[in-house]
Amino acid sequence: MSLNPADHVDAFISGGRAATKLEKYEDAYHCYKAGLKIVPKHKEIIEDLRELQKIIIKDVETKAAAYEERDYNAVDFCTQDPYPGDVDLFKLEVEILEKKYKIKTETFPQKPFDNLVQQQVANATLAGHNCMQAAKWKEAQKCFTMALQQDPNNYVVRRLRADASNNLDEITATFQDLWLIPKMKRTQDTWKLGGKMLMRFDLLVLAEFWFRKATQMTTGKDDEPKILFQKCRVIRLYGPLTTDCPIKVDFTEYGRAIYATEDIPEGETVFEDSPIVLGKVFDTVHYKTTIQSCDHCAQSLLSPQEYFMETFSTMESDLRDLVLKYWPNTKPIYCKNCKFVKYCSNDCRTQSWNTYHKIICPARSSATARLFKLSENLGKEPDETGTMVEVWDGHFSPLILARVWATIVTTAKSLARESGDIIPTKDQWAMAKSPYRKFIAYGNISVEKDQKEIKALFREIFSDCGDGVSYEITDAEYNGRYYQAVCNLQVFSSPWTPYHKFLEELGRAEEDEDRTLRLLKYLKEKPPASNVCGMFPLHACLNHSCLNNVEVSDGMVHGKGGVTVRAKRTIQKGEEIFTTYIDTAMPRKLRRAWLYKSFNFWCRCPRCQVEGDDADVCTKCGKKAPEGKKFPGCGKCMKAWYCSVACQKIAWKLGHKLVCSTEHSKTSYG
């Protein structure tokens, strides 16, 4: 039976204090916030929250100055390794170049040196150069063409003509000249421009090849070829996911980002997303108030007994019969082998088994049984004295990592079987891992050293995956997958519960109208949720802003639980889509501390740039107030303070007006 949060303020206080001691500050914060929803002015909770805020700020302030000076460049965390199958795609794209775009591969005979011819080439080249200086691109192109007619092997002139053609937006002509320059003669700029043309042809594997070559020739701090390479890669990864959405995924110096490709009105759906993997949430708030759900799709398995609780047995018998008549069947279907894992349907049971469960089923070995027991006990198990000790300290079930690895293994084995093999090849392993390329993994400490016991358990499980196949979980692999989960997991639940289906059926039952009216007094406002967390490919690309323009809510995607992202205000074409990673009602100093503590970055969003921390310092110029005095604050938001009217006016023009107005016109779409 799940706990009713309305009756458990003390449980949230205890949970908050326990989480604080364990330095799980985010869990502690959510516990206290849940308690305040029940008793908004609870003195103990308010005091505990103040202490929690002091702890976080003190810890972060010691690191803040150093972090502000750090240069962060997301491209430094990205690789340029070719994907499995790229060799074949490369050949296919070369064929497309030749057949569709008529790009020719030619060699020109070397002519004997002739002073007169070379003088004519030089004159034509100089004339072309002068035309380029005057932005007369067509004339320049003609001059370079005259030079190349005399000396077709002059690759400097060919490169110049490519520039002229590029300025005329003649993509095919530009690339034809770049293509005819031998590889050994191509400069970094040549490779880079060729890659840009190939992107416009939508030949992304070839474009990546050219940008990779440009990167290899880069000296100094020119990151453009690296960034262009990653732009190609995100198109390849996310293009198919955004076909029917008013968005695109791009790559910037800060990493992947989502942009609007058209104006999106306030309240409109921006996109919906389904989880690639899911599992239980371990934070105190979500876990204590959740109910059982399908282990594969997160569909709620809420029973009438769980919904009505003690009133189910005390209500009139005819009303109880009414409930049982129209409440959908939520009796779980169990795994045939372990008789432990629950599903909502035979389809989910079959899909789960074929995708990952056959590798990690508790019935398979003592190691897998131990893993499931650990998950049931929120990462704890008894030591030799019987005392429950923490083996796993993540805020999510360790089964999430197990499912990632198990899915990789079953996919690789399936690919091997299709090709007539038993043991997967290197390429087949790489293809099996490819769905998880969409998720970043960033952390500033190595966790595998502090999680040796659970790591050893994972290694034991995946040392034998059947058919002589094993999966090696190296320290780097463990660290990477752990941080993929930490950086990308989103809590969600299916918004369409058995309770909603019950109401829908009840609404159609005209013959039971009288009993339905009598039942109304037993219906609560909202059923408990089946909270789980999942990794969502598109959602994972959303960046944070304390002035977010979208809100994320539970949604139904293809009949299953997922997330829906809606516009919080009208979003203009070309504008980046921002969510928020934290509770933005917090003051600036605490928001930034939370973000640094939890997500390893120091927020520089528009709101953080125009709001201040306290009235002792001018938000605009940094001037300190005289001892014992405070600067006056913005009368509208009271989140910025100024030493003078002049500073206030400057700040207003620089962005405070927009932030202040936006913050005071919030609309929620839940």
PLY file of the C-alpha trace (Angstrom):
ply
format ascii 1.0
element vertex 670
property float x
property float y
property float z
element edge 669
property int vertex1
property int vertex2
end_header
0.00 0.00 0.00
1.42 3.40 -0.96
1.63 6.26 1.51
-0.73 9.20 1.31
1.45 12.36 1.39
-1.34 14.39 2.99
-0.87 12.40 6.22
2.89 12.26 6.35
4.46 15.68 6.90
6.70 14.16 9.59
7.91 11.55 7.10
8.98 14.31 4.69
10.82 16.14 7.48
12.64 12.93 8.49
13.43 12.20 4.85
14.77 15.71 4.32
17.03 15.53 7.35
18.32 12.07 6.45
19.04 13.16 2.87
20.88 16.27 4.16
23.15 14.14 6.36
23.93 11.93 3.37
24.68 15.09 1.30
21.81 14.24 -1.05
20.75 17.86 -1.08
18.38 17.70 -4.02
16.42 14.85 -2.42
16.32 16.81 0.83
15.03 19.92 -0.93
12.21 17.99 -2.66
11.22 16.36 0.65
10.87 19.74 2.34
9.00 21.23 -0.63
6.56 18.30 -0.56
5.99 18.94 3.15
5.32 22.63 2.51
2.67 21.73 -0.06
0.76 20.09 2.79
1.48 22.70 5.50
2.72 25.85 3.69
4.06 27.63 6.81
5.42 24.68 8.76
8.07 26.21 11.04
10.35 23.16 11.26
10.45 22.71 7.51
11.12 26.39 6.87
13.99 26.36 9.36
15.42 23.14 7.90
15.24 24.64 4.42
17.19 27.69 5.57
19.91 25.46 7.03
20.00 23.40 3.83
20.43 26.55 1.75
23.32 27.72 3.96
25.07 24.37 3.56
24.77 24.41 -0.22
25.83 28.02 -0.67
28.82 27.64 1.67
30.01 24.57 -0.22
29.65 26.18 -3.63
30.99 29.66 -2.88
34.47 28.25 -2.29
34.48 26.94 -5.86
32.54 29.68 -7.60
35.37 32.09 -8.42
37.53 29.37 -9.95
34.61 28.06 -11.99
33.73 31.50 -13.35
37.21 31.71 -14.85
37.08 28.27 -16.47
36.59 27.99 -20.21
34.00 25.36 -21.03
33.81 24.04 -24.55
31.47 21.13 -25.15
33.28 20.08 -28.32
36.25 19.00 -26.20
34.09 16.20 -24.78
33.06 14.88 -28.20
34.74 12.30 -30.42
34.92 12.11 -34.20
35.00 8.32 -34.45
33.26 6.93 -37.54
30.05 5.00 -36.91
29.64 1.35 -37.91
28.44 1.18 -41.49
29.95 4.55 -42.41
32.31 2.94 -44.93
29.36 1.70 -47.00
27.48 5.00 -46.57
30.61 6.86 -47.68
30.70 4.90 -50.96
26.98 5.46 -51.48
27.33 9.22 -51.00
30.22 9.37 -53.47
27.91 7.70 -56.02
25.24 10.31 -55.26
27.81 13.06 -55.84
28.67 11.66 -59.23
25.16 10.73 -60.43
22.89 13.37 -58.87
25.22 16.37 -58.66
27.43 15.44 -61.67
30.64 15.91 -59.70
33.47 14.67 -61.92
36.74 13.05 -60.96
39.25 14.23 -63.56
42.98 14.34 -63.98
44.64 16.80 -66.31
47.85 16.09 -68.24
50.86 18.05 -67.10
51.82 20.59 -69.77
55.41 21.72 -70.43
56.34 24.96 -68.73
55.61 27.97 -70.96
56.53 31.50 -69.83
53.88 33.14 -72.02
51.12 30.82 -70.74
52.19 31.32 -67.14
52.15 35.11 -67.62
48.61 34.89 -68.99
47.59 32.72 -66.01
49.16 35.22 -63.60
47.41 38.18 -65.25
44.03 36.45 -65.21
44.53 35.41 -61.58
45.48 38.95 -60.55
42.42 40.32 -62.34
40.26 37.76 -60.60
41.79 38.67 -57.25
41.05 42.35 -57.81
37.44 41.49 -58.69
37.18 39.48 -55.47
38.41 42.48 -53.51
35.62 44.53 -55.10
33.05 41.78 -54.39
32.52 41.26 -58.13
32.14 37.52 -57.81
30.90 36.70 -61.32
33.72 38.65 -62.97
36.22 36.99 -60.62
34.85 33.57 -61.50
35.31 34.31 -65.24
38.91 35.46 -64.70
39.80 32.32 -62.75
38.12 30.17 -65.41
40.34 31.79 -68.06
43.40 31.00 -65.93
42.34 27.37 -65.43
41.77 26.89 -69.14
45.45 27.66 -69.59
46.62 25.72 -66.49
43.99 23.26 -65.16
46.47 21.86 -62.61
46.86 25.20 -60.85
45.21 24.28 -57.56
45.64 27.74 -56.04
43.51 29.24 -58.83
41.02 26.38 -58.54
40.65 27.14 -54.82
40.14 30.84 -55.61
37.43 30.01 -58.14
35.73 27.84 -55.51
35.60 30.91 -53.25
34.07 33.01 -56.03
31.48 30.31 -56.77
30.70 30.02 -53.07
30.01 33.74 -52.86
27.63 33.30 -55.79
25.94 30.48 -53.83
26.75 27.99 -56.58
27.15 24.91 -54.43
27.91 22.37 -57.15
30.48 24.57 -58.89
32.16 25.30 -55.55
32.46 21.67 -54.58
33.53 20.54 -58.06
36.65 22.69 -57.81
37.40 21.55 -54.25
36.94 17.92 -55.31
39.45 18.28 -58.14
42.16 19.48 -55.77
44.24 16.39 -54.82
43.94 15.38 -51.16
47.59 16.10 -50.46
47.13 19.64 -51.80
43.99 20.49 -49.80
44.47 23.02 -47.03
42.50 23.11 -43.78
40.21 25.79 -45.26
39.64 23.62 -48.34
38.54 20.65 -46.27
36.33 22.91 -44.15
34.61 24.61 -47.10
34.10 21.24 -48.80
32.43 19.93 -45.65
30.06 22.90 -45.63
29.07 22.22 -49.25
28.50 18.55 -48.49
26.23 19.51 -45.59
24.14 21.51 -48.06
24.00 18.44 -50.32
22.81 16.53 -47.23
25.69 14.09 -47.66
26.56 13.97 -43.99
28.98 11.03 -43.86
31.15 12.67 -46.53
30.82 16.01 -44.73
32.04 14.42 -41.49
35.04 13.00 -43.38
35.98 16.45 -44.70
35.52 18.12 -41.31
37.57 15.36 -39.67
40.41 16.11 -42.11
40.07 19.85 -41.38
40.25 19.14 -37.64
43.42 17.07 -38.07
45.08 20.03 -39.83
43.91 22.60 -37.27
46.49 24.51 -35.28
45.76 26.91 -32.46
42.26 27.42 -31.05
40.18 27.18 -34.23
37.27 25.00 -33.10
35.09 25.63 -36.16
35.87 22.31 -37.92
35.16 20.40 -34.69
31.86 22.20 -34.17
30.84 21.72 -37.81
31.60 18.01 -37.46
29.31 17.79 -34.41
26.59 19.73 -36.26
26.66 16.98 -38.91
26.52 14.35 -36.23
23.48 15.79 -34.43
21.64 16.02 -37.77
22.35 12.33 -38.32
21.31 11.41 -34.77
18.30 13.66 -34.26
17.04 14.52 -37.73
14.76 11.45 -37.85
13.36 12.33 -34.40
12.34 15.88 -35.32
10.75 15.30 -38.74
7.23 16.09 -37.55
8.18 18.68 -34.91
8.68 22.47 -35.21
12.24 22.09 -33.91
15.75 21.04 -34.85
18.72 19.90 -32.78
21.94 21.84 -33.32
25.40 21.90 -31.77
26.96 24.97 -30.15
29.99 25.62 -27.99
27.84 24.60 -25.01
26.77 21.31 -26.61
23.53 20.09 -28.12
20.64 22.52 -28.18
17.10 22.60 -29.54
15.85 25.50 -31.69
12.42 26.42 -33.03
12.12 26.08 -36.82
8.89 28.08 -36.84
6.93 30.34 -34.49
5.37 28.27 -31.69
2.34 29.84 -29.95
2.02 29.83 -26.17
0.55 26.57 -24.88
1.31 24.59 -28.05
3.09 21.23 -27.91
6.72 21.62 -28.96
7.47 17.89 -28.98
6.70 14.60 -27.25
9.29 12.03 -26.27
9.41 8.38 -25.22
12.01 6.88 -22.87
14.71 4.64 -24.30
15.14 3.05 -20.86
13.27 3.51 -17.57
13.30 2.42 -13.94
12.36 3.37 -10.40
13.11 6.71 -8.77
14.87 6.41 -5.42
14.40 9.91 -4.00
12.24 9.94 -0.87
9.36 12.04 -2.20
8.69 10.12 -5.40
9.32 6.68 -3.94
7.09 7.05 -0.88
4.12 8.40 -2.81
4.27 6.09 -5.83
2.24 3.00 -6.68
3.12 -0.11 -8.68
3.43 0.12 -12.43
4.41 -1.97 -15.43
8.11 -2.70 -15.25
8.50 -2.18 -19.00
6.28 0.78 -19.99
5.45 2.45 -16.63
1.67 2.08 -17.13
-0.02 2.52 -13.76
-1.35 -0.66 -12.15
-3.39 1.29 -9.61
-6.02 -0.92 -7.97
-9.29 0.32 -6.49
-8.01 -0.70 -3.04
-4.95 1.53 -3.51
-7.01 4.43 -4.78
-9.84 4.40 -2.21
-7.60 3.05 0.59
-9.49 2.37 3.84
-12.76 3.82 2.47
-13.00 0.95 -0.03
-13.88 -1.53 2.72
-16.21 0.87 4.54
-18.25 2.22 1.60
-21.66 0.78 0.82
-21.44 -2.67 -0.73
-23.37 -1.68 -3.86
-20.91 1.17 -4.47
-18.01 -1.22 -4.00
-19.63 -3.49 -6.57
-19.96 -0.49 -8.89
-16.26 0.25 -8.58
-15.28 -3.35 -9.26
-17.64 -3.45 -12.25
-16.06 -0.50 -14.08
-12.50 -0.41 -12.74
-10.16 -1.80 -15.43
-8.30 -5.02 -14.75
-4.96 -4.04 -13.21
-3.93 -7.47 -12.04
-0.22 -7.70 -12.93
1.17 -10.24 -15.38
4.39 -11.69 -14.01
7.58 -12.85 -15.65
7.17 -16.58 -16.35
10.63 -17.34 -14.96
11.15 -15.21 -11.86
7.45 -14.71 -10.99
8.58 -11.37 -9.55
8.71 -8.66 -12.23
5.28 -7.17 -13.07
3.86 -6.13 -16.44
0.61 -4.59 -17.66
0.24 -6.93 -20.64
1.63 -9.97 -22.41
3.08 -7.64 -25.06
5.13 -5.76 -22.47
6.30 -9.02 -20.91
7.44 -10.34 -24.30
9.11 -7.07 -25.33
10.90 -6.83 -22.00
12.18 -10.41 -22.23
13.42 -10.03 -25.80
14.99 -6.61 -25.17
16.81 -7.01 -21.86
15.07 -9.08 -19.17
16.39 -12.45 -20.37
19.90 -11.24 -19.41
19.05 -9.83 -15.96
16.01 -11.89 -14.83
16.30 -12.64 -11.07
15.79 -16.33 -11.86
18.93 -16.41 -14.02
21.55 -16.32 -11.27
22.22 -15.41 -7.65
23.88 -12.21 -8.89
20.79 -11.02 -10.81
18.56 -11.97 -7.86
20.79 -9.88 -5.60
20.56 -6.92 -7.99
16.75 -6.96 -7.91
16.76 -7.27 -4.12
19.08 -4.27 -3.91
16.68 -2.28 -6.08
13.72 -3.26 -3.89
15.64 -2.07 -0.81
16.57 1.29 -2.39
20.21 0.34 -2.87
20.72 -1.23 0.54
21.43 -4.77 1.73
22.33 -6.36 5.08
25.98 -6.69 6.09
27.38 -9.61 8.09
25.71 -8.25 11.26
22.34 -7.86 9.60
22.56 -4.05 9.50
21.23 -2.51 6.30
24.09 -0.69 4.56
24.09 1.36 1.36
25.72 -0.36 -1.60
24.21 1.93 -4.27
23.79 5.66 -3.60
22.18 6.77 -6.87
18.80 8.54 -6.86
17.64 5.98 -9.42
17.47 2.18 -9.47
20.69 0.37 -10.49
18.44 -1.71 -12.75
18.49 1.23 -15.19
22.20 0.67 -15.87
21.63 -3.09 -16.01
18.90 -2.59 -18.62
21.17 -0.40 -20.73
23.90 -3.05 -20.78
21.43 -5.90 -21.24
19.80 -4.12 -24.19
23.23 -3.61 -25.79
24.02 -7.31 -25.32
20.73 -8.63 -26.76
20.97 -6.24 -29.73
24.58 -7.26 -30.47
23.70 -10.96 -30.22
20.74 -10.46 -32.56
22.95 -8.68 -35.12
25.45 -11.53 -34.89
22.75 -14.14 -35.51
21.50 -12.23 -38.54
24.96 -12.46 -40.08
25.35 -16.14 -39.22
27.70 -15.59 -36.26
27.47 -16.34 -32.54
29.97 -13.88 -31.07
29.26 -10.25 -32.08
31.92 -8.39 -34.05
33.37 -5.03 -33.05
31.06 -3.27 -35.53
28.02 -5.13 -34.21
28.85 -4.09 -30.65
29.22 -0.50 -31.83
25.85 -0.61 -33.60
24.22 -2.03 -30.47
25.56 0.87 -28.43
24.51 3.51 -30.97
21.12 4.48 -29.42
22.96 5.71 -26.32
25.16 8.11 -28.30
22.35 10.61 -27.91
23.09 11.09 -24.21
25.93 13.16 -22.80
27.91 11.87 -19.81
29.63 14.55 -17.76
30.84 14.35 -14.16
33.76 15.81 -12.27
34.60 12.75 -10.14
35.13 9.06 -10.90
32.32 7.16 -9.18
33.54 3.65 -9.85
36.10 3.93 -7.01
33.35 4.52 -4.43
31.01 1.88 -5.88
33.32 -1.11 -6.08
30.79 -3.59 -4.70
27.95 -2.77 -7.10
30.45 -2.55 -9.97
31.70 -6.04 -9.12
28.08 -7.26 -9.10
27.46 -5.83 -12.57
30.67 -7.43 -13.84
29.61 -10.81 -12.47
26.20 -10.56 -14.17
27.57 -9.56 -17.58
30.57 -11.90 -17.58
28.18 -14.57 -18.90
25.41 -13.37 -21.22
24.80 -16.77 -22.76
26.13 -18.39 -25.95
29.70 -17.63 -24.88
29.06 -13.87 -25.04
30.24 -11.51 -22.31
30.21 -7.74 -21.92
33.19 -6.07 -20.29
32.29 -3.30 -17.86
35.53 -1.36 -17.58
35.98 1.50 -15.12
35.50 3.98 -17.98
32.36 2.15 -19.17
30.88 2.15 -15.66
31.69 5.81 -15.07
30.30 6.82 -18.48
26.99 4.96 -18.19
26.50 6.15 -14.60
26.88 9.78 -15.64
24.70 9.24 -18.70
21.93 8.34 -16.27
22.72 11.13 -13.80
22.79 13.79 -16.53
19.73 12.66 -18.48
17.13 10.91 -16.31
13.73 12.64 -16.11
11.00 11.70 -13.64
7.64 10.99 -15.28
4.50 8.91 -14.94
1.70 7.82 -17.21
-0.99 10.56 -17.08
-3.73 8.13 -18.14
-4.25 5.88 -15.12
-6.79 3.13 -14.33
-8.63 5.82 -12.36
-9.12 7.88 -15.54
-10.27 4.81 -17.46
-12.69 4.06 -14.61
-14.18 7.55 -14.82
-14.50 7.25 -18.59
-16.39 3.94 -18.32
-18.51 5.25 -15.47
-19.51 8.27 -17.54
-20.97 5.98 -20.20
-22.95 3.89 -17.70
-26.37 5.54 -17.83
-27.99 2.61 -16.04
-25.77 3.25 -13.01
-26.27 7.02 -12.83
-27.79 6.98 -9.33
-24.99 4.94 -7.82
-22.43 7.08 -9.65
-23.77 10.23 -8.00
-23.52 8.58 -4.58
-19.94 7.51 -5.32
-18.75 11.06 -6.01
-18.08 11.81 -2.34
-15.41 9.06 -2.31
-13.53 10.33 -5.35
-10.32 12.19 -4.59
-8.97 15.06 -6.62
-5.93 13.22 -7.97
-4.81 9.57 -7.92
-1.29 8.68 -6.74
1.23 8.53 -9.58
3.41 5.64 -10.73
6.54 7.75 -10.74
9.51 6.34 -12.62
12.44 7.97 -14.41
13.65 7.51 -17.95
16.20 8.67 -20.50
14.52 10.61 -23.32
16.61 11.25 -26.48
15.13 14.64 -27.46
14.39 15.86 -23.95
18.05 15.23 -23.10
19.02 17.96 -25.58
17.10 20.68 -23.74
19.38 23.19 -22.06
18.62 25.05 -18.85
17.56 28.62 -18.32
16.09 30.18 -15.19
13.90 32.02 -17.72
12.69 28.83 -19.42
10.28 29.11 -22.34
8.86 25.55 -22.13
7.45 23.30 -19.44
7.78 19.53 -19.29
4.82 17.43 -18.17
3.71 13.80 -18.24
2.22 12.77 -21.57
0.94 9.84 -23.58
3.20 8.98 -26.52
2.11 6.15 -28.83
-0.25 4.93 -26.10
2.49 4.74 -23.45
3.79 7.08 -20.77
6.29 9.74 -21.83
6.83 13.47 -21.62
5.19 16.40 -23.39
7.06 19.68 -23.85
4.81 22.76 -24.24
5.56 26.41 -24.95
5.32 28.50 -21.79
5.13 31.63 -23.92
5.24 32.34 -27.65
8.57 31.13 -29.04
9.99 32.81 -32.12
11.52 30.94 -35.06
15.24 30.51 -34.45
14.91 30.88 -30.67
16.51 28.22 -28.47
14.12 26.02 -26.49
14.95 26.11 -22.76
13.64 24.02 -19.91
14.64 24.39 -16.27
16.58 21.82 -14.26
15.61 23.24 -10.86
12.92 25.14 -8.95
13.35 28.65 -10.37
11.38 30.20 -7.51
14.61 30.09 -5.53
16.73 33.28 -5.27
19.61 33.70 -7.73
22.44 32.70 -5.37
20.70 29.48 -4.40
19.68 28.66 -7.98
23.24 28.97 -9.18
24.52 26.95 -6.23
22.03 24.16 -6.96
22.99 24.10 -10.63
26.69 23.99 -9.89
26.24 21.33 -7.23
23.94 19.11 -9.28
24.88 19.81 -12.91
28.46 21.13 -12.83
27.86 24.51 -14.48
27.57 28.10 -13.33
24.39 29.55 -14.81
24.77 32.64 -17.01
21.21 32.77 -18.35
19.55 36.19 -18.96
17.77 36.06 -15.62
20.93 35.25 -13.65
22.73 38.09 -15.43
20.21 40.79 -14.46
19.14 39.64 -10.98
21.22 40.25 -7.89
21.99 38.31 -4.73
21.19 40.88 -2.03
20.67 44.59 -1.35
24.26 45.12 -0.14
25.66 45.29 -3.69
24.43 47.14 -6.79
23.27 44.50 -9.24
24.46 46.57 -12.22
27.82 48.07 -11.28
28.86 46.01 -8.23
29.19 49.00 -5.92
28.89 48.10 -2.23
26.32 49.86 -0.08
27.59 51.99 2.85
27.85 50.07 6.11
24.43 49.62 7.68
22.62 50.69 4.49
20.80 48.79 1.77
20.22 49.72 -1.86
16.59 50.05 -3.01
15.26 47.13 -5.08
13.19 46.82 -8.24
9.64 47.60 -7.21
8.24 44.91 -9.49
10.33 41.80 -8.78
12.50 42.78 -5.76
15.27 40.60 -7.18
17.65 43.36 -8.28
19.08 46.31 -6.30
20.64 49.51 -7.60
22.86 52.25 -6.23
21.33 54.88 -8.50
18.54 55.61 -10.95
21.16 55.62 -13.73
22.19 52.02 -12.96
18.56 50.96 -12.81
17.80 52.50 -16.22
20.86 50.91 -17.82
19.97 47.49 -16.36
16.36 47.90 -17.50
17.50 48.45 -21.08
20.06 45.64 -20.96
17.50 42.97 -20.15
15.97 43.42 -16.72
12.78 44.77 -18.31
12.29 41.57 -20.36
13.12 39.25 -17.45
11.00 41.17 -14.97
8.00 41.25 -17.33
8.29 37.59 -18.26
8.57 36.44 -14.66
5.41 38.32 -13.75
3.32 36.84 -16.58
3.86 33.12 -15.98
1.40 30.53 -17.24
1.56 26.87 -16.28
0.62 24.00 -18.58
0.60 20.86 -16.50
0 1
1 2
2 3
3 4
4 5
5 6
6 7
7 8
8 9
9 10
10 11
11 12
12 13
13 14
14 15
15 16
16 17
17 18
18 19
19 20
20 21
21 22
22 23
23 24
24 25
25 26
26 27
27 28
28 29
29 30
30 31
31 32
32 33
33 34
34 35
35 36
36 37
37 38
38 39
39 40
40 41
41 42
42 43
43 44
44 45
45 46
46 47
47 48
48 49
49 50
50 51
51 52
52 53
53 54
54 55
55 56
56 57
57 58
58 59
59 60
60 61
61 62
62 63
63 64
64 65
65 66
66 67
67 68
68 69
69 70
70 71
71 72
72 73
73 74
74 75
75 76
76 77
77 78
78 79
79 80
80 81
81 82
82 83
83 84
84 85
85 86
86 87
87 88
88 89
89 90
90 91
91 92
92 93
93 94
94 95
95 96
96 97
97 98
98 99
99 100
100 101
101 102
102 103
103 104
104 105
105 106
106 107
107 108
108 109
109 110
110 111
111 112
112 113
113 114
114 115
115 116
116 117
117 118
118 119
119 120
120 121
121 122
122 123
123 124
124 125
125 126
126 127
127 128
128 129
129 130
130 131
131 132
132 133
133 134
134 135
135 136
136 137
137 138
138 139
139 140
140 141
141 142
142 143
143 144
144 145
145 146
146 147
147 148
148 149
149 150
150 151
151 152
152 153
153 154
154 155
155 156
156 157
157 158
158 159
159 160
160 161
161 162
162 163
163 164
164 165
165 166
166 167
167 168
168 169
169 170
170 171
171 172
172 173
173 174
174 175
175 176
176 177
177 178
178 179
179 180
180 181
181 182
182 183
183 184
184 185
185 186
186 187
187 188
188 189
189 190
190 191
191 192
192 193
193 194
194 195
195 196
196 197
197 198
198 199
199 200
200 201
201 202
202 203
203 204
204 205
205 206
206 207
207 208
208 209
209 210
210 211
211 212
212 213
213 214
214 215
215 216
216 217
217 218
218 219
219 220
220 221
221 222
222 223
223 224
224 225
225 226
226 227
227 228
228 229
229 230
230 231
231 232
232 233
233 234
234 235
235 236
236 237
237 238
238 239
239 240
240 241
241 242
242 243
243 244
244 245
245 246
246 247
247 248
248 249
249 250
250 251
251 252
252 253
253 254
254 255
255 256
256 257
257 258
258 259
259 260
260 261
261 262
262 263
263 264
264 265
265 266
266 267
267 268
268 269
269 270
270 271
271 272
272 273
273 274
274 275
275 276
276 277
277 278
278 279
279 280
280 281
281 282
282 283
283 284
284 285
285 286
286 287
287 288
288 289
289 290
290 291
291 292
292 293
293 294
294 295
295 296
296 297
297 298
298 299
299 300
300 301
301 302
302 303
303 304
304 305
305 306
306 307
307 308
308 309
309 310
310 311
311 312
312 313
313 314
314 315
315 316
316 317
317 318
318 319
319 320
320 321
321 322
322 323
323 324
324 325
325 326
326 327
327 328
328 329
329 330
330 331
331 332
332 333
333 334
334 335
335 336
336 337
337 338
338 339
339 340
340 341
341 342
342 343
343 344
344 345
345 346
346 347
347 348
348 349
349 350
350 351
351 352
352 353
353 354
354 355
355 356
356 357
357 358
358 359
359 360
360 361
361 362
362 363
363 364
364 365
365 366
366 367
367 368
368 369
369 370
370 371
371 372
372 373
373 374
374 375
375 376
376 377
377 378
378 379
379 380
380 381
381 382
382 383
383 384
384 385
385 386
386 387
387 388
388 389
389 390
390 391
391 392
392 393
393 394
394 395
395 396
396 397
397 398
398 399
399 400
400 401
401 402
402 403
403 404
404 405
405 406
406 407
407 408
408 409
409 410
410 411
411 412
412 413
413 414
414 415
415 416
416 417
417 418
418 419
419 420
420 421
421 422
422 423
423 424
424 425
425 426
426 427
427 428
428 429
429 430
430 431
431 432
432 433
433 434
434 435
435 436
436 437
437 438
438 439
439 440
440 441
441 442
442 443
443 444
444 445
445 446
446 447
447 448
448 449
449 450
450 451
451 452
452 453
453 454
454 455
455 456
456 457
457 458
458 459
459 460
460 461
461 462
462 463
463 464
464 465
465 466
466 467
467 468
468 469
469 470
470 471
471 472
472 473
473 474
474 475
475 476
476 477
477 478
478 479
479 480
480 481
481 482
482 483
483 484
484 485
485 486
486 487
487 488
488 489
489 490
490 491
491 492
492 493
493 494
494 495
495 496
496 497
497 498
498 499
499 500
500 501
501 502
502 503
503 504
504 505
505 506
506 507
507 508
508 509
509 510
510 511
511 512
512 513
513 514
514 515
515 516
516 517
517 518
518 519
519 520
520 521
521 522
522 523
523 524
524 525
525 526
526 527
527 528
528 529
529 530
530 531
531 532
532 533
533 534
534 535
535 536
536 537
537 538
538 539
539 540
540 541
541 542
542 543
543 544
544 545
545 546
546 547
547 548
548 549
549 550
550 551
551 552
552 553
553 554
554 555
555 556
556 557
557 558
558 559
559 560
560 561
561 562
562 563
563 564
564 565
565 566
566 567
567 568
568 569
569 570
570 571
571 572
572 573
573 574
574 575
575 576
576 577
577 578
578 579
579 580
580 581
581 582
582 583
583 584
584 585
585 586
586 587
587 588
588 589
589 590
590 591
591 592
592 593
593 594
594 595
595 596
596 597
597 598
598 599
599 600
600 601
601 602
602 603
603 604
604 605
605 606
606 607
607 608
608 609
609 610
610 611
611 612
612 613
613 614
614 615
615 616
616 617
617 618
618 619
619 620
620 621
621 622
622 623
623 624
624 625
625 626
626 627
627 628
628 629
629 630
630 631
631 632
632 633
633 634
634 635
635 636
636 637
637 638
638 639
639 640
640 641
641 642
642 643
643 644
644 645
645 646
646 647
647 648
648 649
649 650
650 651
651 652
652 653
653 654
654 655
655 656
656 657
657 658
658 659
659 660
660 661
661 662
662 663
663 664
664 665
665 666
666 667
667 668
668 669
